[in-house]
């Protein structure tokens, strides 16, 4: 039952925002009383915290599965992007903004977890890209992994990139191409051009 609650809460939070969705609405969506909901979660803060951890683990498991497929490092980056976008509903409700504003401690804890995992993920991708001759061997892997994470977080800043002007899909595609063009060898650029020509969406 707890997993069902977390899954439903995640859907509602991603569609409407962490602040906007009430405990009543979550209980109604599950067809249960609010009293039953409180048997599993002490308060909304508790539910938000556990839901963000649930989403984090779902996404992390999916990313690990993609990495295990041993795709080209360039294709891997786009596959991970597609997976994350699908599970975060294109972030149309600005969940990061609401989490940061109304649940700052939960946001900071989640950001730290994401930073560690994404850092390892990016460095692994860079190392494979260098070995395959797709990325330049002169790049500073630690620097790029930190810049990559910072830029990804900035894409979700609705003051910087209002959703009325920029869809998350467009932002992600533009940034990934920007990132790859900065680190690719000529071989990597040729691969990237062919990949983009065959996978425009």
Rosetta silent file (secondary structure, phi, psi, omega in degrees, C-alpha in Angstrom):
SEQUENCE: XXXXXXXXXXXXXXXXXXXXXXXXXXXXXXXXXXXXXXXXXXXXXXXXXXXXXXXXXXXXXXXXXXXXXXXXXXXXXXXXXXXXXXXXXXXXXXXXXXXXXXXXXXXXXXXXXXXXXXXXXXXXXXXXXXXXXXXXXXXXXXXXXXXXXXXXXXXXXXXXXXXXXXXXXXXXXXXXXXXXXXXXXXXXXXXXXXXXXXXXX
SCORE:     score description
SCORE:     0.000 S_00000001
   1 L     0.000  -40.110 -178.119    0.000    0.000    0.000 S_00000001
   2 H   -62.034  -40.510  178.204    2.812    2.423    0.859 S_00000001
   3 H   -63.107  -37.962  177.713    4.354    1.993   -2.600 S_00000001
   4 H   -63.133  -40.452  178.224    0.957    2.713   -4.175 S_00000001
   5 H   -63.505  -46.620 -178.692    0.704    5.918   -2.150 S_00000001
   6 H   -63.126  -40.986  179.496    4.198    7.017   -3.168 S_00000001
   7 H   -63.920  -45.279  179.457    3.550    6.267   -6.837 S_00000001
   8 H   -66.530  -43.464  178.492    0.270    8.218   -6.837 S_00000001
   9 H   -60.528  -41.806  179.624    1.771   11.106   -4.862 S_00000001
  10 H   -60.716  -44.564  178.596    4.680   11.273   -7.307 S_00000001
  11 H   -58.791  -47.273 -178.089    2.274   11.478  -10.265 S_00000001
  12 H   -67.503  -43.780 -179.404    0.280   14.274   -8.636 S_00000001
  13 H   -62.641  -41.491 -178.580    3.320   16.237   -7.443 S_00000001
  14 H   -70.140  -33.328 -179.400    4.951   16.084  -10.877 S_00000001
  15 H   -79.972  -33.877 -172.226    1.757   17.105  -12.662 S_00000001
  16 H  -124.585  -10.026  178.082    0.619   19.869  -10.293 S_00000001
  17 L   103.025  148.745 -177.298    3.543   20.722   -7.997 S_00000001
  18 L   -65.557  -36.246 -178.834    4.577   19.814   -4.453 S_00000001
  19 L   -77.147  -38.912 -171.330    2.883   22.833   -2.898 S_00000001
  20 L   -69.127  -34.790 -174.060   -0.327   22.694   -4.931 S_00000001
  21 L   -82.707  131.053 -179.477   -1.370   19.111   -4.149 S_00000001
  22 L   -98.421  164.495  176.053   -3.088   18.563   -0.794 S_00000001
  23 H   -63.065  -36.482  176.742   -3.256   15.463    1.376 S_00000001
  24 H   -58.730  -44.593 -178.236   -7.010   15.384    0.702 S_00000001
  25 H   -66.325  -37.917  177.809   -6.390   15.226   -3.048 S_00000001
  26 H   -66.096  -44.580  178.308   -3.856   12.424   -2.658 S_00000001
  27 H   -60.734  -43.814  179.397   -6.261   10.453   -0.443 S_00000001
  28 H   -62.490  -41.223 -179.814   -9.098   10.989   -2.941 S_00000001
  29 H   -64.152  -28.820  179.896   -6.938    9.855   -5.851 S_00000001
  30 H   -90.463   -7.763 -178.083   -6.186    6.663   -3.929 S_00000001
  31 L    69.258   34.201  179.212   -9.800    6.134   -2.908 S_00000001
  32 L  -130.322  168.019  177.215   -8.940    6.202    0.767 S_00000001
  33 L   -81.096  157.370  176.875   -9.630    8.490    3.706 S_00000001
  34 H   -63.237  -31.748  178.438   -7.093   11.066    4.799 S_00000001
  35 H   -60.778  -40.468  177.739   -7.010    9.250    8.153 S_00000001
  36 H   -65.677  -40.756  178.890   -5.733    6.116    6.408 S_00000001
  37 H   -58.596  -40.214 -178.803   -3.096    8.176    4.589 S_00000001
  38 H   -73.368   -8.443  173.376   -1.843    9.494    7.931 S_00000001
  39 H   -73.486  -23.242 -178.241   -1.326    5.932    9.124 S_00000001
  40 H  -102.158  -27.882 -177.144    1.562    5.726    6.655 S_00000001
  41 L  -135.130  130.015 -174.454    2.856    9.299    6.734 S_00000001
  42 L   -63.122  -39.855 -178.888    2.972   11.589    9.750 S_00000001
  43 L  -159.631 -178.734 -177.439    2.364   14.754    7.722 S_00000001
  44 H   -66.030  -36.748  178.446    2.735   16.199    4.233 S_00000001
  45 H   -57.632  -43.640  178.576    6.409   17.010    4.780 S_00000001
  46 H   -61.545  -43.769  179.885    7.019   13.340    5.566 S_00000001
  47 H   -65.754  -43.117  178.864    5.150   12.295    2.405 S_00000001
  48 H   -60.763  -44.122 -179.084    7.036   14.797    0.228 S_00000001
  49 H   -61.736  -47.094 -178.486   10.375   13.574    1.595 S_00000001
  50 H   -70.077  -32.460  178.763    9.596    9.908    0.982 S_00000001
  51 H   -68.134  -40.902  179.223    8.122   10.638   -2.447 S_00000001
  52 H   -65.625  -37.736  176.668   11.240   12.469   -3.614 S_00000001
  53 H   -65.803  -40.129  177.453   13.378    9.544   -2.417 S_00000001
  54 H   -59.901  -48.134  179.751   11.063    7.140   -4.225 S_00000001
  55 H   -63.823  -39.646  179.174   11.376    9.137   -7.475 S_00000001
  56 H   -59.678  -45.233 -177.854   15.135    9.403   -7.011 S_00000001
  57 H   -69.521  -38.269  177.503   15.494    5.615   -6.698 S_00000001
  58 H   -61.113  -46.816 -178.458   13.204    4.916   -9.684 S_00000001
  59 H   -68.370  -40.785  179.749   15.227    7.269  -11.879 S_00000001
  60 H   -62.734  -41.534  178.681   18.563    6.023  -10.565 S_00000001
  61 H   -62.849  -43.119  179.082   17.601    2.402  -11.280 S_00000001
  62 H   -63.279  -41.308  178.774   16.526    3.341  -14.810 S_00000001
  63 H   -63.986  -43.569  178.520   19.776    5.216  -15.460 S_00000001
  64 H   -60.282  -39.846  178.949   21.823    2.255  -14.217 S_00000001
  65 H   -62.866  -39.582  178.556   19.888   -0.053  -16.553 S_00000001
  66 H   -65.718  -43.586  179.985   20.708    2.222  -19.515 S_00000001
  67 H   -60.499  -38.872 -179.709   24.403    2.330  -18.584 S_00000001
  68 H   -66.180  -16.878  179.672   24.492   -1.485  -18.420 S_00000001
  69 L   -75.875   -9.480  174.325   23.335   -1.616  -22.061 S_00000001
  70 L    55.696   45.125  176.135   26.826   -0.390  -23.037 S_00000001
  71 L   -75.509  170.850  171.326   25.623    2.004  -25.728 S_00000001
  72 L   -56.770  141.213  179.779   27.863    4.583  -27.341 S_00000001
  73 H   -53.424  -35.079  179.819   28.589    7.328  -24.751 S_00000001
  74 H   -70.374  -46.148  178.210   26.845    9.872  -26.991 S_00000001
  75 H   -63.970  -37.482 -179.936   23.753    7.702  -27.445 S_00000001
  76 H   -57.891  -43.684 -179.665   23.793    6.920  -23.713 S_00000001
  77 H   -59.414  -43.953 -179.174   23.465   10.607  -22.826 S_00000001
  78 H   -72.163  -34.153  177.436   20.378   10.998  -25.030 S_00000001
  79 H   -65.601  -42.292  178.051   18.816    7.753  -23.786 S_00000001
  80 H   -63.669  -41.731  177.908   19.191    8.905  -20.187 S_00000001
  81 H   -58.411  -46.109 -179.603   17.668   12.262  -21.119 S_00000001
  82 H   -61.436  -44.211 -178.855   14.657   10.540  -22.689 S_00000001
  83 H   -62.626  -47.222 -177.974   14.164    8.288  -19.680 S_00000001
  84 H   -64.701  -43.443 -179.850   14.402   11.127  -17.147 S_00000001
  85 H   -60.964  -41.194 -179.983   12.085   13.397  -19.152 S_00000001
  86 H   -62.264  -42.918 -176.011    9.478   10.637  -19.377 S_00000001
  87 H   -80.730  -19.803  178.171    9.530   10.003  -15.635 S_00000001
  88 L  -102.182   12.439  174.681    9.563   13.665  -14.632 S_00000001
  89 H    56.523   33.914 -177.484    6.655   14.550  -16.964 S_00000001
  90 H    60.486   12.946  176.976    8.848   17.143  -18.741 S_00000001
  91 H    53.914   39.498 -174.108    8.797   19.017  -15.397 S_00000001
  92 L   -69.479  -19.656 -179.085    5.782   21.006  -16.565 S_00000001
  93 L   -98.373    9.916 -177.412    4.717   21.938  -13.017 S_00000001
  94 L    53.808   51.394 -177.032    8.176   23.259  -12.030 S_00000001
  95 H   -60.492  -34.405 -179.561    8.504   20.680   -9.224 S_00000001
  96 H   -62.697  -43.238 -179.706   12.099   21.681   -8.513 S_00000001
  97 H   -60.601  -47.059 -179.111   11.089   25.303   -7.925 S_00000001
  98 H   -66.559  -38.554  178.573    8.272   24.359   -5.536 S_00000001
  99 H   -63.936  -44.026 -178.994   10.466   21.850   -3.720 S_00000001
 100 H   -65.341  -39.367 -175.892   13.230   24.428   -3.311 S_00000001
 101 H   -76.993  -43.392 -171.688   10.851   27.163   -2.130 S_00000001
 102 H  -102.735  -18.428  179.269    8.566   25.237    0.217 S_00000001
 103 L  -135.448   62.570 -171.463   10.694   22.255    1.271 S_00000001
 104 H   -59.705  -36.644 -179.489   14.273   23.601    1.230 S_00000001
 105 H   -67.700  -43.315  178.057   15.837   20.896    3.414 S_00000001
 106 H   -62.418  -41.829  179.034   14.357   18.097    1.306 S_00000001
 107 H   -60.524  -47.138 -178.329   15.509   19.948   -1.825 S_00000001
 108 H   -63.710  -41.348  178.926   19.078   20.348   -0.517 S_00000001
 109 H   -64.061  -42.554 -179.800   19.313   16.687    0.511 S_00000001
 110 H   -66.688  -41.824 -179.837   18.018   15.547   -2.865 S_00000001
 111 H   -61.622  -39.156  178.873   20.340   17.897   -4.743 S_00000001
 112 H   -64.365  -42.459  177.596   23.345   16.501   -2.872 S_00000001
 113 H   -63.166  -45.307 -179.460   22.360   12.932   -3.783 S_00000001
 114 H   -62.039  -40.418 -178.770   21.802   13.915   -7.408 S_00000001
 115 H   -61.592  -45.176 -179.061   25.143   15.718   -7.547 S_00000001
 116 H   -64.488  -47.474 -176.796   27.097   12.683   -6.328 S_00000001
 117 H   -68.528  -45.482 -178.849   25.344   10.243   -8.644 S_00000001
 118 H   -65.885  -36.413  177.884   25.376   12.490  -11.701 S_00000001
 119 H   -59.597  -47.595  178.732   29.036   13.320  -11.107 S_00000001
 120 H   -63.142  -41.033 -178.423   29.981    9.626  -11.140 S_00000001
 121 H   -63.489  -45.979 -178.029   27.726    9.025  -14.140 S_00000001
 122 H   -67.756  -43.238 -179.581   29.201   11.874  -16.181 S_00000001
 123 H   -63.030  -41.334  176.601   32.814   10.975  -15.369 S_00000001
 124 H   -60.685  -42.981  178.725   32.170    7.349  -16.372 S_00000001
 125 H   -63.300  -42.571  179.868   30.609    8.562  -19.636 S_00000001
 126 H   -63.680  -42.920 -178.725   33.566   10.878  -20.291 S_00000001
 127 H   -63.219  -41.521  178.617   36.104    8.130  -19.647 S_00000001
 128 H   -67.692  -39.133  179.007   34.391    5.765  -22.074 S_00000001
 129 H   -63.010  -38.199  177.930   34.087    8.521  -24.659 S_00000001
 130 H   -66.826  -45.524 -179.766   37.808    9.248  -24.423 S_00000001
 131 H   -59.230  -35.718 -178.550   38.693    5.547  -24.710 S_00000001
 132 L   -86.563   -1.829  179.056   36.571    5.255  -27.858 S_00000001
 133 L    78.211   13.280  179.816   38.082    8.390  -29.373 S_00000001
 134 L   -87.334  -29.031  178.878   34.745   10.239  -29.319 S_00000001
 135 E  -114.632  149.189  179.084   35.793   12.799  -26.682 S_00000001
 136 L   -64.509  139.551 -178.328   39.029   14.760  -26.517 S_00000001
 137 L   -82.403    1.382 -179.794   41.616   13.289  -24.134 S_00000001
 138 L   -97.262   -2.065 -176.394   42.618   16.770  -22.941 S_00000001
 139 L   -71.018  149.919  175.952   39.317   17.545  -21.190 S_00000001
 140 L   -91.705  103.397 -171.554   39.198   18.046  -17.416 S_00000001
 141 H   -62.741  -41.641 -178.562   36.680   15.378  -16.399 S_00000001
 142 H   -66.123  -42.266  178.389   35.995   16.687  -12.892 S_00000001
 143 H   -60.745  -48.260 -176.927   35.448   20.234  -14.136 S_00000001
 144 H   -64.704  -38.088 -179.958   33.090   19.094  -16.895 S_00000001
 145 H   -64.073  -37.521  179.561   31.080   16.862  -14.534 S_00000001
 146 H   -71.653  -42.382  177.847   30.503   19.800  -12.168 S_00000001
 147 H   -63.341  -40.334 -179.641   29.615   22.204  -14.990 S_00000001
 148 H   -59.695  -47.876 -179.634   27.263   19.600  -16.464 S_00000001
 149 H   -64.140  -45.149 -179.095   25.355   19.220  -13.193 S_00000001
 150 H   -60.528  -42.102 -179.643   25.197   22.994  -12.596 S_00000001
 151 H   -68.521  -39.729  178.065   23.862   23.628  -16.096 S_00000001
 152 H   -60.076  -41.339  178.625   21.278   20.853  -15.797 S_00000001
 153 H   -67.599  -36.946 -178.996   19.995   22.432  -12.586 S_00000001
 154 H   -66.985  -30.660  178.983   19.961   25.881  -14.217 S_00000001
 155 H   -60.313  -24.835 -177.351   17.760   24.623  -17.056 S_00000001
 156 L   -90.461    2.352  178.370   15.020   24.118  -14.446 S_00000001
 157 L   -80.361  107.773 -173.828   15.219   27.736  -13.264 S_00000001
 158 L   -73.641  -16.189  172.451   11.938   29.188  -14.494 S_00000001
 159 L   -73.164  -38.570 -179.333   13.156   32.773  -14.000 S_00000001
 160 L   -76.816  -42.416 -178.262   16.053   32.061  -16.336 S_00000001
 161 L  -129.397   80.840  179.971   14.108   29.879  -18.763 S_00000001
 162 L   -59.005  135.909 -177.413   10.342   30.565  -18.552 S_00000001
 163 L   -63.392  -21.688  176.771    8.342   27.576  -19.766 S_00000001
 164 L   -67.115  -27.333 -177.173    6.273   29.912  -21.957 S_00000001
 165 L  -101.737  -28.434 -174.848    9.414   30.631  -23.973 S_00000001
 166 L  -135.760  120.864  172.702   11.345   27.366  -23.650 S_00000001
 167 L   -77.315  151.588  179.628   10.011   23.821  -23.436 S_00000001
 168 H   -62.483  -34.603  178.305   12.067   21.520  -21.232 S_00000001
 169 H   -60.177  -46.748 -179.919   12.515   19.203  -24.210 S_00000001
 170 H   -64.766  -44.291  179.363   14.049   22.018  -26.279 S_00000001
 171 H   -59.146  -46.799 -178.176   16.258   23.173  -23.417 S_00000001
 172 H   -64.167  -45.283  179.793   17.591   19.672  -22.794 S_00000001
 173 H   -62.208  -44.193  179.503   18.256   18.989  -26.475 S_00000001
 174 H   -62.995  -42.440 -178.065   20.018   22.326  -26.946 S_00000001
 175 H   -68.773  -42.128 -178.967   22.133   21.848  -23.846 S_00000001
 176 H   -62.644  -40.347  177.550   23.170   18.268  -24.646 S_00000001
 177 H   -65.522  -42.012  176.931   24.283   19.263  -28.137 S_00000001
 178 H   -58.402  -48.074  179.937   26.154   22.252  -26.670 S_00000001
 179 H   -58.969  -49.115 -174.971   27.827   19.974  -24.085 S_00000001
 180 H   -69.384  -38.447  179.728   28.849   17.339  -26.621 S_00000001
 181 H   -65.206  -22.661  178.714   30.150   19.790  -29.215 S_00000001
 182 H   -80.313  -17.159 -174.402   32.450   21.179  -26.523 S_00000001
 183 H  -120.705  -10.932 -174.093   34.091   17.842  -25.735 S_00000001
 184 E   -77.769  148.302  166.567   33.930   15.776  -28.934 S_00000001
 185 L   -79.004  179.596  176.073   36.788   14.904  -31.262 S_00000001
 186 H   -62.639  -38.054  177.158   36.140   15.075  -35.007 S_00000001
 187 H   -60.752  -42.308  179.070   35.153   11.406  -34.824 S_00000001
 188 H   -66.159  -39.583  179.295   32.712   12.262  -32.034 S_00000001
 189 H   -65.147  -38.635  178.049   31.282   15.214  -33.964 S_00000001
 190 H   -64.303  -41.979  178.942   30.704   13.003  -37.000 S_00000001
 191 H   -64.497  -44.400 -179.183   28.924   10.459  -34.789 S_00000001
 192 H   -60.897  -45.556  179.862   26.872   13.207  -33.105 S_00000001
 193 H   -59.893  -44.745  179.473   25.802   14.705  -36.453 S_00000001
 194 H   -65.181  -41.596 -179.831   24.715   11.312  -37.753 S_00000001
 195 H   -62.772  -45.870 -178.665   22.894   10.516  -34.489 S_00000001
 196 H   -65.916  -37.961  178.272   21.027   13.833  -34.492 S_00000001
 197 H   -63.856  -32.908 -177.023   20.070   13.456  -38.161 S_00000001
 198 H   -90.720  -11.931 -173.205   18.622   10.012  -37.445 S_00000001
 199 L  -132.405   31.150  178.318   16.950   10.876  -34.137 S_00000001
 200 L   -66.196  129.110  178.487   15.483   14.337  -34.476 S_00000001
 201 L  -144.704    0.000    0.000   12.439   14.642  -32.166 S_00000001
